[in-house]
Amino acid sequence: MGERLIVTAIVVTWNSAGDLERCLQGIAAQTVRCELIVVDNASADESVAVAAPYATKLIRNATNLGFAAAVNQGIAASSGKFVQLVNPDCFLAPDYCDKLMRAFDSDRVGMATGKLLLADTPVLVDSKGIRMTRSGRHFDIDQGEPDQRNPENTEVFGVSGAAAMYSREFLDDVAIDGEIFDEDFFAYREDADLSWRGRVLGWRAMYVPAAVAHHVRRVTPERRRSLPPSINMHSVKNRFLLRLKNEGAYLALRNLPFELSRDLITIAAVLTIERTSLPALGWLWRNRKRIASKRRAVQSRRRVSDRTLAGWFR
C-alpha cells in the first residue's frame, strides 16, 4: 500500500523565485510521500538556488525549452504511480495529493484536479477543471466566481495543468511518439490538449472539491494587451493546434458556425491590432504536415466517438 501511494510532484520553473519557496513548502508538507522533481528552464533569477534544498531531482536546461517539454523531462525522470503537476505560483493544502489520489478508484479516471482558489482573493475560484465551448475555446470552470462549497466529486472535461494529477497508466497510454505533453504547444493550452486527447482515448477527469490549492493567476483574457507578445503568439497558434489535432469531423461540422465566427475575429485581430501574433499563422502553415501526422496518430487510436463527446462542448 505504501508503494501505491507514491506521488511524483513536478514543478517547472522559469524566473519563478518570487513564489517558489511557498510552493515547495506546500509540496514538502504533503501527507503522502512525494518525490519532487524541479525542471528549470534557464532561469536568470534565484529559482535554482531556492529549489535545490527541496528537490529530489533538479534538472537544469541551458535554454527555455517551454513548459510542455520541461514537464515531459520531469515525467521521464519520475518514479511515482501518480504525477502531480504544480505551477510555481500554486500552493497546495497538505492533504491535496491524498485527496486527489482517491478519485482514481473510479473506472477510467486518468486525470484529477482539486479546487483552485485565487491566491489574492481566496473566496473566489481560479479553476475547478476545464470546460469546452462550441467555439473551440476552453475555460477554467467558475473562474472568478464565489466559491460554492459543493462537497461532491464531479466529472469534468479536463484539468488545469496548474495543479493536475495524472495516473501513470494514463500518461503511458496517451503518449504520441513518446511525447505526453505536445511540445509544439511550448506554453499555454497544452493541458487542454492533453485533456481532449485523453477524452478521445476513453479517459475521464474528476474534480475533487475536498482537495484545495491556491493559485496566483497572471494570464487571463482580460490582461491580454499587457502580456508579452510571445505569450499572445503562442496562444493564437495553440487555439488552432488544439482543434486541428483532436476534433473529429462530426464535432467540426456541429461546431462550425461557432468556431468559424470566432476564428474570423481572431484572424482579423492578428491582421490589424495584434500583428505581433502573425508568426502564429505562419507557423501553422509551415508545420501543416507535422500537425497532420499528429492528428492521424490521435484519431487512429480513437476509442470514443465525437457524438459521445459533443455534450461537453456547450
N, C-alpha and C positions, 0 to 999 in steps of 0.2 A: 504493500500500500504506500509506503514511504517513497519508493521509486516512482510510482504512478503520479505522485503529487509534484514532481519536479517541474518547475517553470523556468524557462529562459526569458529574461527581460532584455529587450534590445532598445537602446537609446542611440539615435543618430544625432550628432552634434555638428553645428556649423556656426561658430561665433555665438555660442549659447551660454556663456559663462554666467550671465546675469541671473538666469533662472535655474541653472543646472543643479546646484547643490541641494536645493529643496526637492527637486525631482528625484535625485539619487537617494536622498534620505528616506523618501517615501518608499522606494523600492527595497531599501535595506530593512525597513520596518515591517515588511510583509509577513503575515502569519504563516505562510508556506515558504519552503526553501526556494530561493531564486538564484539561478546563475545570472550574472549581469554582464552583458556584452555591450560595450560602448564603441561605436564606429564614428570616428571623427573625420569630417570632410574638409581637411586642410584649414582648420580654424586659425584666425590671426589673433585671437584673444586667449584667455586663460582656460579655455574649455578642457584641454587635455590635462592640465595640472589639477583642475577641480575633479575630473573624472577618475584619475589614476588611483586614489586611495580606495575607491568603491568598486572598481571594475574587476570582475573575474578575468575578463579578456578585454584588451584595449587594442583596437585596430586603427591605425593612423594612415589616412590616404594622403598622397602628395598633392593631389588636386581635388576639387569638389566634383565628385562623381554623380551627385544627385541623390535624392532621398531613396528612390527605388533601388538603385544599385547598392547603396550602403546597407539597406535592410537585407538585401539578398546576401551580402557578405556576412552579416550577422547571423542570418539563418543557417548559412553553410557552416558556420563555426559553432553552432549551438548543439546542445545535447538534450534539452528538455522535451517532455511529451507535449507540452504546450508552449507556445511562443507568445509572449506579451509585448506588444509594441508600446512604447511610452515616449511621447514627444518631450523634449527637454523642458518645455513650459507647461507640462502637465504633472499634477501631483496626486498620487493615489492614496486613498484611505488604506490603513494597514490590512484590512481584510478584502481588498479589491480582488486580488487574484484568486483567493479562496472562494469567494462568492461566484466569480465567473466560471471557475472550473466545474462547478456543479451543474451548469447549464448544458454541458456536453454529454450528460447522461441521456438526453433526448435523441431520437433517431435522426441521423444525418446532420446534426448540428456541427458545423465546422468553424463558425465564427461567433464571437460574442463580444458585447460591449456593456459597460455599466452606464450609470447616469453621470454624464459630464456636466458640471455646473461652471458658469463663468467665474473665474477666479476673483475678479474685482467686484462682481455682483452675484454672490452665491445663491441668491434667491431666484436667479434666472438660469435657464437651461442653456448649455452650449451644444450638447448633442445627446440624443437617445438612439442613435443609429442613423442610417441613411435611408431617405425616401427618394423615389424617382418620379419624374413628371412626364407627361406625354410630349413635351417639347425636348425631351432627351436630357434635361438638366437634372442634377441631383442636389438635394439639400439635407442639412442636418435636421433631424426631426425636432420640432418645438424650439429651435434655436431662438433665443431672446425672449421666450415666453416664461411666465412664472412657473415654478416647479409644482406640478401636480403629483402628489405623493401616492401614486398608484402602486401597490405592492406586488402586482402580478408580473411575472416574466411574460414578455410579448415577443412574438416573431416579427422581425423587421426584414427589409430587403437586404441590407448590408450594414457594415460597421465602419465608423470613422477610424482612420489609422492613428489618431491621437492617443488612443488607449485601447486598442483592439487586441483581443486574444484569439489565437488560431490553434487548432489541433494539428499535431504533426501529420496525421493521416490526411487532413485537408490540404496542407501545404504540399505534401508529396504528390497528391492527386492532381492539383490544379496547375502544376508547373508546365510551362510550354517551352520546349527546347532548353530545359534546365533553368529557366527564369521563372521565379514565383511572382514577384512584382515586375511588371513590364518596365524595363529600363528606358524605353523610349519616352515614357512619361516624364522622366527626370524628377519632377516635383509637381504635386497637386493633381488630384483626381485618380491617382494610382490606387487608392483604397476603393474607390467606386468601381474601377476596372476589375480589381480582384474580386469584389463582391459580386459583380454581374457575371463574371466568368464562373465563379463558384455556383451561382444560381443555375446557369446553363448546364453545369455538370452535376446538378442534382443535390447541392449542399444547401443548408439552411443557416440562418443567422438569428441570434437571440439578443434581446435587450433585457438586462438584469438590473432592475432599479435598486436592489439592495447593495450593489457594488457602486461606490461613489468615488468620483475623482473631480478635480478642479483644473480648468484649462484656461490659459491666457490666450484668448483668441485675437490674433493680429490681422489675419487675412479674411476680409469679408467683402461682399459685393459693394457695400456702401463706401468702402475705403479704396475702391479700385483706382481712382485717379491719383491717389497718393502713394500707390505701390510702385516698386521698381519696374521698369519696362520689361525686364526679363521674366518676372513673375507673370505679368499680364500676357506676354507672348506664349509662355507655356500653357497658361490657362486656355487661351484660344485654341492652340494646337490640340490640347488634350480633350477638349469638349467634342471635337470631331473624331479623334482617335478612339475615344471611348465607344462611340456608336459604330464606327467602321469595323471594329473587331467583334463586338458582342451582339449586335442587333440582327435578328433574322428577318427574312422577307416579310413575314406576317406583321411583326411589330413595326417595321419600317413603313409599310402601307397604312397600317392602322393609325400611326402617329404622324404621318406625312404632313397634314395641314399645320399641325402644331410645331413640328420640327422645322419645316421649311420657313415659316414666318420668323421663327427665332433665328435661323441661320442667315436669312437676308438682313435682319437687323444687325447681327454680329459682323457680317462681311461689310456692310455699309459703314459701320463704325470704324472698322480696321482701315477702310479706304479713305476715311475722312478725318475723324478726330483722334484715332489711336493708331497712327501709321507705324509706330514702333512695334506693333504686333504683326505687321505684314510678313515678316520671316516665317510666321507660323504656317501661312498658306503655302509658301514656297517649300517648306519642309515636308508638308503633307504630300505635295506633288512629287518631289524628288524621291520620297520614300514609299511611293504607292505600291511598288512590288513587294517590299518587305511587309507593309501593312496587310496586303492581300494574303501573303503567306501566313501571317499570324492569324488572320481571320479564318483561313482554311483549317489551321490547326485547332482552333477553338470549336468551330462549327462541326468539324468531322467527329468530334467527341461528344456532341450534344446529347444529353440524356433527358432534358426537359424541354418541351415544345414552347414556342413563343406564345401560343394560345394560353398555355398554363401560366406563363409569366406575365401576361398582359395585365392582370389585375393589380400588379404592383406599380403600374405606370398610370398615374392619375393626377 
